[in-house]
Amino acid sequence: MKLKQISNFVEPIFEKVFGFAEHEQAGLFTLQNAKGMQLRVSNFGATVTSLQVPLKSGEIVDVVPGFESLQQYVDSFSLPAAPYFGSVVGRYAGRIAGGRFCLNSKQIVLNANQGFNTLHGGNIGFSRKMWEVKRLLPGNNPSITLSLTSPDGDENFPGKLTVELSYTLTDDNEFVVEYKAITTEDTIVNLTHHSYFNLDGHDASVLGQQMTVNSRTMLEVDAENIPTGKFVDLTASDFDFSSAKFVPETIDNTFLLESAYGLAATLFSPKNKLKMSVYTNQPGVHIYVGGNCFGRIKGKDNTDYHNTSGICFETQNFPDAPNHKHFPSAVLKPDSIYHHKTIYKFQSS
């Protein structure tokens, strides 16, 4: 990948038209901090299309796969397995077994979109919605705040859910993702950010990079990747990432985190000497290597994304939590506020 030199000019937040989906216009917003870290976000799916990170050498690297046009993002949901590049996933990230759960003694039947199961919110989840831009704050820690109202019965989830999401770039080269949500009636909610990270550049493979996960336990799953309700001790196993290991070619698992508001995971590129640390207040992180576009849609810089194009650190509650009483509760009540904060911190050496 050809790296770019950092410009000393810090541009203000600006917007351009990204395209149209279902006759609605989507914008593309650019944020940049004083150190040259740059974020591009579309309000379609609250999608991060680019995250350019400065290296100590004075060059910058785009660390997330993505597309050049809005139409390509729309088309990606018709792939055999949608990549959800850079988007917000909701109302419920991960799988819900059989597309159903019980809430207040009532069975809720959701729209199933992966066999009999519901994945990442159903047929038309938050990743395919047009979000409203609420605030743009320039300055040393530029941010964009977007909101989305999911009506009562959206994909058969109960209650009107109102979500406010902020993306912030700090002077410490942190990419901060923060969600707040309220509901009109009891419902379930589990939001996550679905960027695939690649510290060698969006057009490389992640297999040469090293990962740690602050976890001693992960969820046991069945053949459909649905949690059985049991926990797996990771001691001395292939999934024990308490010390650094190379990113595996295949992983699609939820790890239980050791502490709230603590370090969840790290990723390190020996090539670029770039480290990403992930901090969150969520009880788990779902880690997934992928990004395959099956040769049907070209990525940025005419890239063919493949099975190891990036790695997701989906900080969240546990998949299928509404069907397991001993999992952390995913229920949101009208008198409560859902709050999820995750920080991706980048350090170059």
PyMOL commands that set and color helices and strands:
alter all, ss='L'
color gray80, all
select helices_A, chain A and resi 70-76+97-99+126-128+154-156+300-302+321-323
alter helices_A, ss='H'
color red, helices_A
select strands_A, chain A and resi 4-5+14-21+24-32+38-42+47-54+59-62+88-89+95-96+100-103+106-109+118-119+132-137+143-150+161-169+174-183+187-188+192-193+196-197+210-213+217-221+227-233+245-246+252-256+262-269+274-280+284-290+310-316+331-332+338-348
alter strands_A, ss='S'
color yellow, strands_A
deselect
rebuild
show_as cartoon
